[in-house]
Amino acid sequence: MARTKIPVEFSSTPGIVDNSSTTAITIDSAGAATFSGDVITATLGTSNFRAGVNAGNSIIAGGNYNVLVGDQAGAALDTGDGNVAVGYAALSTEDGHGRNVAIGNSALTNQNAGANAYNVAVGASAGLSVTTGTNNILIGGLAGDAITTGSNNTAVGGQSALGANTTGAQNTAIGGGALAANTTASNNTSVGHATLIRNTTGTSNVAVGVDALNFNSTASNNTAVGFASLAANTTGTDNVGLGAYALADNTTASLNTAVGSNALRYNTTGSSNTATGRLALYTNTTGANNSAFGLGALQSNTTGYDNTGFGVTALTAVTTGYSNTAIGKSAGSLITTGAANTILGRYDGNQGGLDIRTSSNNIVLSDGAGNPRGYYHGGLSSPLWVFKTPTGGQNSMHIDNTAASPYGPAIRFTAADPNNPGNYFLACQGTTGGSIVARCIIYSNGNIQNTNNSYTGISDVKLKENIVDSGSQWDDIKALRVRKYSLKEQNASEPTQIGVIAQEVEAAGMSGLVTESPDRDSENNDLGTVTKAVQYSVLYMKAVKALQEAMTRIESLEARLETLEGK
């Protein structure tokens, strides 16, 4: 194509063209222009560039550093500084302020902020309706096109990202249709196609991932990260879903936290649940106040509530059971409808001869293999504690008190005082031929019963020293007053027991046989009084010595009698 070079020199006087040998612009036959130097368009301001019909034609002294390209671009701009407007009618209403970027047909066309707005709009009709809103970033066709006075919004994506927002502020929408229906709500963050697409007035929501919080409309304070996370939520608030399909079916339920793919997947109206791990609380629908930590924990729960499963597949089979707590891998994994069970360890609900799959009110302590070592079998008609030790040649249990003033276990009946030979504090039993045999029993009235009537005390000479014969016990035993009496607590009308009185034993000169114990309340607090007791076992030995003395005297008398009778 032939080119015709036309040397043109622009004079300093507008409207005068002066031919010279200096070639400033070359225009070919197709109308293409080539500039051989800087292109400076005449304005009263400084360092402005404008190209297009009426582009920047209102600039006066004080309007500086603007770039305006396109028909009507920056048409009303007079003293504004540092604006960039590219496209038909871009930034066409702003007059005296600056620091805006509008690129695209009608981008920021209605803005007249009254101050430096620092808005950025890139795309056809991006920020179309902005008037006084500031600090907005709007990228994409129709991005933020309904914003009027809203500020600090970010919209990136076509299909009207933040397209309906008018006065909502501090919103971030990235992705086609993100926050498309938002009108006045603020502080939302939406990243991904169709995230928060139906939100209108819900505030402080975070949605990251395609379709996250897709149906949310007025609910607030939700966080959804992952494909379809909280996708069906409409009015539920304060939920957290992290992972693909986390809380995907949640609609109106609130205060749920789901972390992991498909965690709380089918939850609809159940509230205050926490699920961490893939498939945790997967089928839960309306169950509330459940906590599941670990892959598949509480996976089958539907309407059960107040359950806690901590560990991979913990309580995974529970459906409608409630108030269960299981800690450990596969802990309680076979329990289905049982309630109020507590499991610590890997016991699955049917091990070691203990089956609580549909039972309730059980407490199980198990080892690493799931064997129950201690449990409260609350599912029985007569619940009881059982502890198991599988190895021989050792003690089954130690109870250590490491305090400077130690006490041992106390067996207490706190609701009644049977005080009879039927109810017992302690039964020592063995197993013979598959039958339980009692060998020693301490009854509630204080009686001790055993099978051989044998009571021993340590008496080995290897443990003793300073061994001498006992002196006479005749006078001590003679001074004793053997009494019949009843205890005040018995409210008896006549004596029921026989024995001695501690104070009378002391008065008889045998205070060494009397001990004193501080009286204490149920919490072992000292009440400041004492109760005296008599060491009957020592008294019995004194009686044996006195009996020996009596026998000696009897034998002496018998000998004298025989002598007298022989005369």
URDASUL-V586870 format. One record per pair of residues at least 4 apart in sequence whose ideal C-beta (glycine too) atoms are under 7 Angstrom apart, sorted by the first residue. I is the first residue (numbers start at 1). J is the second residue. D is the distance in whole Angstrom. If there is no record, write none. Layout:
BEGIN
[[I | J | D] [I | J | D]]
END
This chain:
BEGIN
[[1 | 28 | 7] [1 | 29 | 6] [2 | 29 | 7] [3 | 28 | 5] [3 | 29 | 7] [4 | 29 | 7] [5 | 23 | 6] [5 | 26 | 5] [6 | 27 | 6] [7 | 19 | 6] [7 | 20 | 6] [7 | 21 | 6] [7 | 22 | 6] [7 | 23 | 5] [8 | 17 | 6] [8 | 24 | 6] [8 | 25 | 6] [9 | 18 | 5] [9 | 19 | 7] [9 | 20 | 4] [9 | 22 | 5] [9 | 24 | 6] [10 | 17 | 7] [10 | 24 | 7] [11 | 16 | 4] [11 | 18 | 5] [14 | 42 | 6] [23 | 36 | 6] [24 | 36 | 6] [24 | 37 | 6] [25 | 33 | 5] [25 | 34 | 7] [25 | 35 | 6] [26 | 34 | 4] [27 | 31 | 7] [27 | 32 | 7] [27 | 33 | 5] [28 | 32 | 5] [35 | 39 | 5] [39 | 49 | 7] [41 | 48 | 7] [41 | 49 | 6] [41 | 50 | 5] [41 | 51 | 7] [43 | 48 | 5] [43 | 50 | 7] [43 | 56 | 6] [43 | 59 | 4] [43 | 63 | 7] [44 | 59 | 6] [44 | 60 | 5] [44 | 61 | 5] [45 | 59 | 5] [45 | 60 | 7] [45 | 61 | 6] [45 | 62 | 6] [45 | 63 | 4] [45 | 64 | 5] [46 | 64 | 4] [47 | 64 | 6] [47 | 65 | 5] [48 | 56 | 6] [48 | 59 | 6] [48 | 63 | 7] [48 | 64 | 7] [48 | 65 | 7] [48 | 66 | 5] [49 | 67 | 5] [50 | 55 | 4] [50 | 56 | 4] [50 | 68 | 4] [51 | 55 | 6] [51 | 69 | 5] [52 | 69 | 6] [52 | 70 | 5] [52 | 71 | 5] [52 | 73 | 6] [53 | 71 | 4] [53 | 72 | 7] [54 | 71 | 7] [54 | 72 | 5] [54 | 75 | 5] [55 | 68 | 4] [55 | 69 | 6] [55 | 70 | 6] [55 | 71 | 7] [55 | 72 | 7] [55 | 73 | 4] [55 | 74 | 6] [55 | 75 | 7] [56 | 66 | 6] [56 | 68 | 4] [56 | 74 | 5] [56 | 77 | 6] [57 | 75 | 6] [58 | 75 | 6] [58 | 76 | 6] [58 | 77 | 6] [58 | 78 | 5] [59 | 63 | 4] [59 | 66 | 7] [59 | 77 | 6] [59 | 78 | 6] [60 | 78 | 5] [60 | 79 | 6] [62 | 79 | 4] [63 | 77 | 6] [63 | 78 | 6] [63 | 79 | 5] [63 | 80 | 6] [63 | 81 | 7] [64 | 81 | 5] [65 | 81 | 6] [65 | 82 | 5] [66 | 74 | 6] [66 | 77 | 6] [66 | 80 | 7] [66 | 81 | 7] [66 | 82 | 7] [66 | 83 | 5] [67 | 84 | 5] [68 | 73 | 5] [68 | 74 | 4] [68 | 77 | 7] [68 | 85 | 5] [69 | 73 | 6] [69 | 86 | 5] [70 | 86 | 6] [70 | 87 | 5] [70 | 88 | 5] [70 | 90 | 6] [71 | 88 | 5] [72 | 88 | 6] [72 | 89 | 4] [72 | 92 | 5] [73 | 85 | 4] [73 | 86 | 7] [73 | 87 | 6] [73 | 89 | 7] [73 | 90 | 5] [73 | 91 | 7] [73 | 92 | 7] [74 | 83 | 6] [74 | 85 | 4] [74 | 91 | 5] [74 | 92 | 7] [75 | 92 | 5] [76 | 92 | 6] [76 | 93 | 5] [76 | 94 | 6] [76 | 95 | 5] [77 | 83 | 6] [77 | 94 | 6] [77 | 95 | 6] [78 | 95 | 5] [78 | 96 | 6] [79 | 96 | 5] [80 | 94 | 6] [80 | 95 | 6] [80 | 96 | 6] [80 | 97 | 5] [80 | 98 | 4] [81 | 98 | 4] [82 | 98 | 4] [82 | 99 | 5] [83 | 91 | 6] [83 | 94 | 7] [83 | 98 | 5] [83 | 100 | 5] [84 | 101 | 5] [85 | 90 | 4] [85 | 91 | 4] [85 | 102 | 5] [86 | 90 | 6] [86 | 103 | 5] [87 | 103 | 6] [87 | 104 | 5] [87 | 105 | 5] [87 | 107 | 6] [88 | 105 | 5] [88 | 106 | 7] [89 | 106 | 5] [89 | 109 | 5] [90 | 102 | 4] [90 | 103 | 7] [90 | 104 | 7] [90 | 106 | 7] [90 | 107 | 5] [90 | 108 | 6] [90 | 109 | 7] [91 | 100 | 6] [91 | 102 | 4] [91 | 108 | 5] [91 | 111 | 6] [92 | 109 | 5] [93 | 109 | 6] [93 | 110 | 5] [93 | 111 | 6] [93 | 112 | 5] [94 | 100 | 7] [94 | 111 | 5] [94 | 112 | 5] [94 | 113 | 7] [95 | 112 | 6] [97 | 113 | 6] [97 | 114 | 7] [97 | 115 | 6] [97 | 116 | 5] [97 | 117 | 7] [98 | 116 | 6] [99 | 116 | 5] [99 | 117 | 7] [99 | 118 | 5] [100 | 108 | 6] [100 | 111 | 7] [100 | 117 | 6] [100 | 118 | 7] [100 | 119 | 5] [101 | 120 | 4] [102 | 107 | 4] [102 | 108 | 4] [102 | 121 | 5] [103 | 107 | 6] [103 | 122 | 5] [104 | 121 | 7] [104 | 122 | 6] [104 | 123 | 5] [104 | 124 | 5] [104 | 126 | 6] [105 | 124 | 5] [105 | 125 | 7] [106 | 124 | 7] [106 | 125 | 5] [106 | 128 | 6] [107 | 121 | 4] [107 | 122 | 7] [107 | 123 | 7] [107 | 125 | 7] [107 | 126 | 5] [107 | 127 | 6] [108 | 119 | 6] [108 | 121 | 5] [108 | 127 | 4] [108 | 130 | 6] [109 | 128 | 6] [110 | 128 | 7] [110 | 129 | 6] [110 | 130 | 6] [110 | 131 | 6] [111 | 117 | 6] [111 | 119 | 6] [111 | 130 | 5] [111 | 131 | 6] [112 | 131 | 6] [113 | 117 | 4] [113 | 132 | 5] [113 | 134 | 6] [114 | 132 | 6] [117 | 134 | 4] [118 | 134 | 6] [118 | 135 | 5] [119 | 127 | 6] [119 | 130 | 6] [119 | 133 | 7] [119 | 134 | 6] [119 | 135 | 7] [119 | 136 | 5] [120 | 137 | 5] [120 | 138 | 7] [121 | 126 | 4] [121 | 127 | 4] [121 | 138 | 4] [122 | 126 | 6] [122 | 139 | 5] [123 | 139 | 6] [123 | 140 | 5] [123 | 141 | 5] [123 | 143 | 5] [124 | 141 | 5] [125 | 141 | 7] [125 | 142 | 5] [125 | 145 | 5] [126 | 138 | 4] [126 | 139 | 7] [126 | 140 | 6] [126 | 141 | 7] [126 | 142 | 7] [126 | 143 | 5] [126 | 144 | 6] [126 | 145 | 7] [127 | 136 | 6] [127 | 138 | 5] [127 | 144 | 5] [127 | 145 | 7] [127 | 147 | 6] [128 | 145 | 4] [129 | 145 | 6] [129 | 146 | 5] [129 | 147 | 6] [129 | 148 | 5] [130 | 136 | 7] [130 | 147 | 5] [130 | 148 | 7] [131 | 148 | 5] [131 | 149 | 6] [132 | 149 | 5] [133 | 147 | 5] [133 | 148 | 7] [133 | 149 | 5] [133 | 150 | 5] [133 | 151 | 5] [134 | 151 | 5] [135 | 151 | 5] [135 | 152 | 5] [136 | 144 | 6] [136 | 147 | 6] [136 | 151 | 6] [136 | 152 | 7] [136 | 153 | 5] [137 | 154 | 4] [138 | 143 | 4] [138 | 144 | 4] [138 | 155 | 5] [139 | 143 | 6] [139 | 155 | 7] [139 | 156 | 5] [140 | 155 | 7] [140 | 156 | 6] [140 | 157 | 5] [140 | 158 | 5] [140 | 161 | 6] [141 | 158 | 5] [142 | 158 | 7] [142 | 160 | 5] [142 | 163 | 5] [143 | 155 | 4] [143 | 156 | 7] [143 | 157 | 7] [143 | 161 | 5] [143 | 162 | 6] [144 | 153 | 6] [144 | 155 | 4] [144 | 162 | 4] [144 | 165 | 6] [145 | 160 | 7] [145 | 163 | 6] [146 | 163 | 6] [146 | 164 | 5] [146 | 165 | 6] [146 | 166 | 5] [147 | 153 | 6] [147 | 162 | 7] [147 | 165 | 5] [147 | 166 | 6] [148 | 166 | 5] [148 | 167 | 6] [149 | 167 | 5] [150 | 165 | 6] [150 | 166 | 6] [150 | 167 | 5] [150 | 168 | 5] [150 | 169 | 5] [151 | 169 | 5] [152 | 169 | 5] [152 | 170 | 5] [153 | 162 | 6] [153 | 165 | 6] [153 | 168 | 7] [153 | 169 | 7] [153 | 171 | 5] [154 | 172 | 4] [154 | 173 | 7] [155 | 161 | 4] [155 | 162 | 4] [155 | 173 | 4] [156 | 161 | 6] [156 | 174 | 4] [157 | 161 | 4] [157 | 173 | 7] [157 | 174 | 6] [157 | 175 | 5] [157 | 176 | 5] [157 | 178 | 6] [158 | 176 | 5] [159 | 176 | 4] [159 | 177 | 4] [159 | 180 | 7] [160 | 177 | 7] [160 | 180 | 5] [161 | 173 | 4] [161 | 175 | 7] [161 | 176 | 7] [161 | 177 | 7] [161 | 178 | 5] [161 | 179 | 6] [161 | 180 | 7] [162 | 171 | 6] [162 | 173 | 5] [162 | 179 | 5] [162 | 182 | 6] [163 | 180 | 5] [164 | 180 | 6] [164 | 181 | 5] [164 | 182 | 6] [164 | 183 | 5] [165 | 171 | 6] [165 | 179 | 7] [165 | 182 | 5] [165 | 183 | 6] [166 | 183 | 6] [166 | 184 | 6] [167 | 184 | 5] [168 | 182 | 6] [168 | 183 | 7] [168 | 184 | 5] [168 | 185 | 5] [168 | 186 | 5] [169 | 186 | 5] [170 | 186 | 5] [170 | 187 | 5] [171 | 179 | 6] [171 | 182 | 6] [171 | 186 | 6] [171 | 187 | 7] [171 | 188 | 5] [172 | 189 | 4] [172 | 190 | 7] [173 | 178 | 4] [173 | 179 | 4] [173 | 190 | 5] [174 | 178 | 6] [174 | 190 | 7] [174 | 191 | 5] [175 | 191 | 6] [175 | 192 | 5] [175 | 193 | 5] [175 | 195 | 6] [176 | 193 | 5] [177 | 193 | 6] [177 | 194 | 5] [177 | 197 | 5] [178 | 190 | 4] [178 | 191 | 7] [178 | 192 | 7] [178 | 195 | 5] [178 | 196 | 6] [178 | 197 | 7] [179 | 188 | 6] [179 | 190 | 4] [179 | 196 | 5] [179 | 199 | 6] [180 | 197 | 5] [181 | 197 | 6] [181 | 198 | 5] [181 | 199 | 6] [181 | 200 | 5] [182 | 188 | 7] [182 | 199 | 5] [182 | 200 | 6] [183 | 200 | 5] [183 | 201 | 7] [184 | 201 | 6] [185 | 199 | 6] [185 | 200 | 7] [185 | 201 | 5] [185 | 202 | 6] [185 | 203 | 5] [186 | 203 | 5] [187 | 203 | 5] [187 | 204 | 4] [188 | 196 | 6] [188 | 199 | 6] [188 | 203 | 7] [188 | 204 | 7] [188 | 205 | 5] [189 | 206 | 5] [190 | 195 | 4] [190 | 196 | 4] [190 | 207 | 5] [191 | 195 | 6] [191 | 207 | 7] [191 | 208 | 4] [192 | 207 | 7] [192 | 208 | 6] [192 | 209 | 5] [192 | 210 | 5] [192 | 212 | 6] [193 | 210 | 5] [194 | 210 | 7] [194 | 211 | 5] [194 | 214 | 6] [195 | 207 | 4] [195 | 209 | 7] [195 | 211 | 7] [195 | 212 | 5] [195 | 213 | 6] [196 | 205 | 6] [196 | 207 | 5] [196 | 213 | 5] [196 | 216 | 6] [197 | 214 | 6] [198 | 214 | 7] [198 | 215 | 5] [198 | 216 | 6] [198 | 217 | 5] [199 | 205 | 7] [199 | 216 | 5] [199 | 217 | 6] [200 | 217 | 5] [200 | 218 | 6] [201 | 218 | 5] [202 | 216 | 6] [202 | 217 | 6] [202 | 218 | 5] [202 | 219 | 5] [202 | 220 | 5] [203 | 220 | 5] [204 | 220 | 5] [204 | 221 | 5] [205 | 213 | 6] [205 | 216 | 6] [205 | 220 | 6] [205 | 221 | 7] [205 | 222 | 5] [206 | 223 | 4] [206 | 224 | 7] [207 | 212 | 4] [207 | 213 | 4] [207 | 224 | 5] [208 | 212 | 6] [208 | 225 | 4] [209 | 225 | 6] [209 | 226 | 5] [209 | 227 | 5] [209 | 229 | 6] [210 | 227 | 5] [211 | 227 | 7] [211 | 228 | 5] [211 | 231 | 5] [212 | 224 | 4] [212 | 225 | 7] [212 | 226 | 7] [212 | 228 | 7] [212 | 229 | 5] [212 | 230 | 6] [212 | 231 | 7] [213 | 222 | 6] [213 | 224 | 5] [213 | 230 | 5] [213 | 231 | 7] [213 | 233 | 6] [214 | 231 | 4] [215 | 231 | 7] [215 | 232 | 5] [215 | 233 | 6] [215 | 234 | 5] [216 | 222 | 6] [216 | 233 | 5] [216 | 234 | 7] [217 | 234 | 6] [217 | 235 | 7] [218 | 235 | 6] [219 | 233 | 6] [219 | 234 | 7] [219 | 235 | 5] [219 | 236 | 5] [219 | 237 | 5] [220 | 237 | 5] [221 | 237 | 5] [221 | 238 | 5] [222 | 230 | 6] [222 | 233 | 6] [222 | 237 | 7] [222 | 238 | 7] [222 | 239 | 5] [223 | 240 | 5] [224 | 229 | 4] [224 | 230 | 4] [224 | 241 | 5] [225 | 229 | 6] [225 | 242 | 5] [226 | 241 | 7] [226 | 242 | 6] [226 | 243 | 5] [226 | 244 | 5] [226 | 246 | 6] [227 | 244 | 4] [227 | 245 | 7] [228 | 244 | 7] [228 | 245 | 5] [228 | 248 | 5] [229 | 241 | 4] [229 | 242 | 7] [229 | 243 | 7] [229 | 244 | 7] [229 | 245 | 7] [229 | 246 | 5] [229 | 247 | 6] [229 | 248 | 7] [230 | 239 | 6] [230 | 241 | 4] [230 | 247 | 5] [230 | 248 | 7] [230 | 250 | 6] [231 | 248 | 5] [232 | 248 | 6] [232 | 249 | 5] [232 | 250 | 6] [232 | 251 | 5] [233 | 239 | 7] [233 | 250 | 5] [233 | 251 | 6] [234 | 251 | 5] [234 | 252 | 6] [235 | 252 | 5] [236 | 250 | 6] [236 | 251 | 6] [236 | 252 | 5] [236 | 253 | 5] [236 | 254 | 5] [237 | 254 | 5] [238 | 254 | 5] [238 | 255 | 5] [239 | 247 | 6] [239 | 250 | 6] [239 | 254 | 6] [239 | 255 | 7] [239 | 256 | 5] [240 | 257 | 4] [240 | 258 | 7] [241 | 246 | 4] [241 | 247 | 4] [241 | 258 | 5] [242 | 246 | 6] [242 | 258 | 7] [242 | 259 | 5] [243 | 258 | 7] [243 | 259 | 6] [243 | 260 | 5] [243 | 261 | 5] [243 | 263 | 6] [244 | 261 | 5] [245 | 261 | 6] [245 | 262 | 5] [245 | 265 | 5] [246 | 258 | 4] [246 | 259 | 7] [246 | 260 | 7] [246 | 263 | 5] [246 | 264 | 6] [247 | 256 | 6] [247 | 258 | 5] [247 | 264 | 5] [247 | 267 | 6] [248 | 265 | 6] [249 | 265 | 7] [249 | 266 | 5] [249 | 267 | 6] [249 | 268 | 6] [250 | 256 | 6] [250 | 267 | 5] [250 | 268 | 6] [251 | 268 | 5] [251 | 269 | 7] [252 | 269 | 6] [253 | 267 | 6] [253 | 268 | 7] [253 | 269 | 5] [253 | 270 | 5] [253 | 271 | 5] [254 | 271 | 5] [255 | 271 | 5] [255 | 272 | 4] [256 | 264 | 6] [256 | 267 | 6] [256 | 271 | 6] [256 | 272 | 7] [256 | 273 | 5] [257 | 274 | 5] [258 | 263 | 4] [258 | 264 | 4] [258 | 275 | 5] [259 | 263 | 6] [259 | 276 | 4] [260 | 276 | 6] [260 | 277 | 5] [260 | 278 | 4] [260 | 280 | 6] [261 | 278 | 5] [262 | 278 | 6] [262 | 279 | 5] [262 | 282 | 6] [263 | 275 | 4] [263 | 276 | 7] [263 | 277 | 7] [263 | 278 | 7] [263 | 279 | 7] [263 | 280 | 5] [263 | 281 | 6] [264 | 273 | 6] [264 | 275 | 5] [264 | 281 | 5] [264 | 284 | 6] [265 | 282 | 5] [266 | 282 | 7] [266 | 283 | 5] [266 | 284 | 7] [266 | 285 | 6] [267 | 273 | 7] [267 | 281 | 7] [267 | 284 | 5] [267 | 285 | 6] [268 | 285 | 5] [268 | 286 | 7] [269 | 286 | 5] [270 | 284 | 6] [270 | 285 | 6] [270 | 286 | 5] [270 | 287 | 5] [270 | 288 | 5] [271 | 288 | 5] [272 | 288 | 5] [272 | 289 | 5] [273 | 281 | 6] [273 | 284 | 6] [273 | 287 | 7] [273 | 288 | 7] [273 | 289 | 7] [273 | 290 | 5] [274 | 291 | 5] [275 | 280 | 4] [275 | 281 | 4] [275 | 292 | 5] [276 | 280 | 6] [276 | 292 | 7] [276 | 293 | 5] [277 | 292 | 7] [277 | 293 | 6] [277 | 294 | 5] [277 | 295 | 5] [277 | 297 | 6] [278 | 295 | 5] [279 | 295 | 6] [279 | 296 | 5] [279 | 299 | 5] [280 | 292 | 4] [280 | 294 | 7] [280 | 296 | 7] [280 | 297 | 5] [280 | 298 | 6] [280 | 299 | 7] [281 | 290 | 6] [281 | 292 | 5] [281 | 298 | 5] [281 | 301 | 6] [282 | 299 | 5] [283 | 299 | 7] [283 | 300 | 6] [283 | 301 | 7] [283 | 302 | 6] [284 | 290 | 7] [284 | 301 | 5] [284 | 302 | 6] [285 | 302 | 5] [285 | 303 | 7] [286 | 303 | 5] [287 | 301 | 5] [287 | 302 | 6] [287 | 303 | 5] [287 | 304 | 5] [287 | 305 | 5] [288 | 305 | 5] [289 | 305 | 5] [289 | 306 | 5] [290 | 298 | 6] [290 | 301 | 6] [290 | 304 | 7] [290 | 305 | 6] [290 | 306 | 7] [290 | 307 | 5] [291 | 308 | 5] [292 | 297 | 4] [292 | 298 | 4] [292 | 309 | 5] [293 | 297 | 6] [293 | 310 | 5] [294 | 310 | 7] [294 | 311 | 5] [294 | 312 | 4] [294 | 314 | 6] [295 | 312 | 5] [295 | 313 | 7] [296 | 312 | 7] [296 | 313 | 4] [296 | 316 | 5] [297 | 309 | 4] [297 | 311 | 7] [297 | 313 | 7] [297 | 314 | 5] [297 | 315 | 6] [297 | 316 | 7] [298 | 307 | 6] [298 | 309 | 4] [298 | 315 | 5] [298 | 316 | 7] [298 | 318 | 6] [299 | 316 | 5] [300 | 316 | 6] [300 | 317 | 5] [300 | 318 | 6] [300 | 319 | 5] [301 | 307 | 6] [301 | 318 | 5] [301 | 319 | 6] [302 | 319 | 5] [302 | 320 | 6] [303 | 320 | 5] [304 | 318 | 6] [304 | 319 | 7] [304 | 320 | 5] [304 | 321 | 5] [304 | 322 | 5] [305 | 322 | 5] [306 | 322 | 5] [306 | 323 | 4] [307 | 315 | 6] [307 | 318 | 6] [307 | 321 | 7] [307 | 322 | 6] [307 | 323 | 7] [307 | 324 | 5] [308 | 325 | 5] [309 | 314 | 4] [309 | 315 | 4] [309 | 326 | 5] [310 | 314 | 6] [310 | 327 | 4] [311 | 327 | 6] [311 | 328 | 5] [311 | 329 | 5] [311 | 330 | 7] [311 | 331 | 5] [312 | 329 | 5] [312 | 330 | 7] [313 | 330 | 5] [313 | 333 | 5] [314 | 326 | 5] [314 | 328 | 7] [314 | 330 | 7] [314 | 331 | 5] [314 | 332 | 6] [314 | 333 | 7] [315 | 324 | 6] [315 | 326 | 5] [315 | 332 | 5] [315 | 333 | 7] [315 | 335 | 6] [316 | 333 | 5] [317 | 333 | 6] [317 | 334 | 6] [317 | 335 | 6] [317 | 336 | 5] [318 | 324 | 6] [318 | 335 | 6] [318 | 336 | 6] [319 | 336 | 6] [319 | 337 | 6] [320 | 337 | 6] [321 | 335 | 6] [321 | 336 | 7] [321 | 337 | 5] [321 | 338 | 5] [321 | 339 | 5] [322 | 339 | 5] [323 | 339 | 6] [323 | 340 | 4] [324 | 332 | 6] [324 | 335 | 7] [324 | 338 | 7] [324 | 339 | 7] [324 | 340 | 7] [324 | 341 | 5] [325 | 342 | 5] [326 | 331 | 4] [326 | 332 | 4] [326 | 343 | 4] [327 | 331 | 6] [327 | 343 | 7] [327 | 344 | 5] [328 | 343 | 7] [328 | 344 | 7] [328 | 345 | 5] [328 | 346 | 5] [329 | 346 | 5] [330 | 346 | 6] [330 | 348 | 5] [331 | 343 | 5] [331 | 345 | 7] [331 | 346 | 6] [331 | 347 | 6] [332 | 341 | 7] [332 | 343 | 5] [332 | 348 | 7] [332 | 349 | 5] [333 | 348 | 5] [333 | 349 | 7] [334 | 348 | 5] [334 | 349 | 4] [334 | 350 | 5] [334 | 357 | 5] [335 | 341 | 6] [335 | 349 | 4] [335 | 356 | 7] [335 | 357 | 5] [336 | 357 | 6] [336 | 358 | 6] [337 | 358 | 5] [338 | 356 | 6] [338 | 357 | 6] [338 | 358 | 5] [338 | 359 | 5] [338 | 360 | 5] [339 | 360 | 4] [340 | 360 | 5] [340 | 361 | 5] [341 | 356 | 6] [341 | 360 | 7] [341 | 362 | 5] [342 | 363 | 5] [343 | 347 | 5] [343 | 364 | 5] [344 | 365 | 5] [344 | 366 | 7] [345 | 365 | 6] [345 | 366 | 3] [345 | 367 | 6] [345 | 370 | 7] [346 | 366 | 6] [346 | 368 | 6] [346 | 369 | 7] [346 | 370 | 4] [347 | 351 | 6] [347 | 364 | 5] [347 | 366 | 4] [347 | 370 | 5] [347 | 372 | 5] [348 | 370 | 6] [349 | 356 | 6] [349 | 357 | 5] [350 | 355 | 5] [350 | 357 | 6] [351 | 370 | 5] [351 | 371 | 6] [351 | 372 | 7] [352 | 371 | 5] [352 | 372 | 5] [354 | 372 | 5] [354 | 375 | 6] [356 | 362 | 5] [356 | 379 | 6] [359 | 379 | 3] [360 | 378 | 7] [360 | 379 | 6] [361 | 378 | 3] [361 | 379 | 7] [361 | 383 | 7] [362 | 375 | 6] [362 | 376 | 6] [362 | 377 | 6] [362 | 378 | 5] [362 | 379 | 6] [363 | 375 | 6] [363 | 376 | 4] [364 | 372 | 5] [364 | 375 | 4] [365 | 373 | 6] [365 | 374 | 4] [365 | 375 | 7] [366 | 370 | 5] [366 | 371 | 6] [366 | 372 | 5] [366 | 373 | 6] [367 | 371 | 5] [367 | 373 | 6] [372 | 388 | 7] [373 | 387 | 7] [373 | 388 | 5] [374 | 387 | 4] [375 | 386 | 6] [376 | 383 | 6] [376 | 385 | 5] [377 | 383 | 6] [377 | 384 | 6] [377 | 386 | 6] [378 | 383 | 5] [380 | 384 | 7] [387 | 397 | 7] [389 | 396 | 4] [399 | 409 | 6] [401 | 406 | 4] [401 | 407 | 6] [401 | 408 | 7] [407 | 524 | 7] [411 | 425 | 5] [411 | 426 | 7] [413 | 417 | 6] [413 | 418 | 7] [413 | 444 | 7] [418 | 423 | 4] [418 | 444 | 4] [419 | 444 | 6] [419 | 445 | 5] [420 | 444 | 6] [420 | 445 | 6] [421 | 443 | 5] [421 | 445 | 6] [421 | 447 | 6] [423 | 443 | 7] [423 | 444 | 4] [424 | 441 | 5] [424 | 442 | 6] [424 | 443 | 5] [424 | 444 | 6] [425 | 442 | 5] [425 | 444 | 6] [426 | 442 | 4] [427 | 438 | 6] [427 | 441 | 5] [428 | 439 | 5] [428 | 440 | 4] [429 | 436 | 5] [429 | 437 | 6] [429 | 438 | 5] [429 | 439 | 7] [430 | 437 | 5] [430 | 439 | 6] [431 | 435 | 7] [431 | 436 | 6] [432 | 437 | 5] [439 | 450 | 6] [439 | 451 | 5] [440 | 450 | 4] [441 | 449 | 5] [442 | 448 | 5] [443 | 447 | 4] [443 | 449 | 7] [450 | 454 | 7] [458 | 463 | 6] [470 | 545 | 5] [472 | 549 | 6] [473 | 477 | 6] [473 | 542 | 4] [473 | 545 | 4] [473 | 546 | 4] [474 | 478 | 6] [474 | 546 | 5] [474 | 549 | 5] [475 | 479 | 6] [476 | 508 | 7] [476 | 509 | 7] [476 | 510 | 6] [476 | 542 | 6] [477 | 542 | 6] [477 | 543 | 6] [477 | 546 | 4] [479 | 508 | 4] [479 | 509 | 7] [480 | 500 | 6] [480 | 508 | 6] [481 | 500 | 7] [481 | 504 | 5] [482 | 498 | 7] [482 | 500 | 6] [483 | 499 | 7] [483 | 500 | 6] [483 | 501 | 6] [484 | 495 | 4] [484 | 497 | 7] [484 | 498 | 5] [485 | 495 | 5] [485 | 497 | 6] [486 | 490 | 5] [486 | 492 | 4] [486 | 495 | 5] [486 | 496 | 4] [486 | 497 | 6] [490 | 496 | 6] [492 | 496 | 5] [500 | 504 | 6] [500 | 505 | 5] [500 | 534 | 6] [501 | 505 | 7] [502 | 506 | 7] [502 | 514 | 5] [502 | 532 | 4] [502 | 533 | 7] [502 | 534 | 5] [503 | 507 | 6] [503 | 532 | 7] [504 | 508 | 6] [505 | 510 | 5] [505 | 513 | 6] [505 | 514 | 6] [505 | 534 | 6] [506 | 511 | 4] [506 | 514 | 5] [513 | 534 | 6] [513 | 535 | 5] [513 | 538 | 6] [513 | 539 | 6] [514 | 532 | 5] [514 | 534 | 6] [515 | 533 | 5] [515 | 535 | 7] [516 | 530 | 4] [516 | 532 | 6] [517 | 530 | 6] [517 | 531 | 5] [517 | 533 | 7] [518 | 526 | 5] [518 | 530 | 6] [519 | 527 | 4] [519 | 529 | 5] [519 | 530 | 6] [519 | 531 | 6] [520 | 524 | 5] [520 | 525 | 6] [520 | 526 | 6] [520 | 527 | 6] [521 | 525 | 5] [521 | 527 | 6] [534 | 539 | 7] [535 | 539 | 6] [536 | 540 | 6] [538 | 542 | 7] [539 | 543 | 6] [540 | 544 | 7] [541 | 545 | 7] [542 | 546 | 6] [543 | 547 | 6] [544 | 548 | 7] [545 | 549 | 7] [546 | 550 | 6] [547 | 551 | 6] [548 | 552 | 7] [549 | 553 | 6] [550 | 554 | 6] [551 | 555 | 6] [552 | 556 | 6] [553 | 557 | 6] [554 | 558 | 6] [555 | 559 | 6] [556 | 560 | 7] [557 | 561 | 6] [558 | 562 | 6] [559 | 563 | 7] [560 | 564 | 6] [561 | 565 | 6] [562 | 566 | 6]]
END
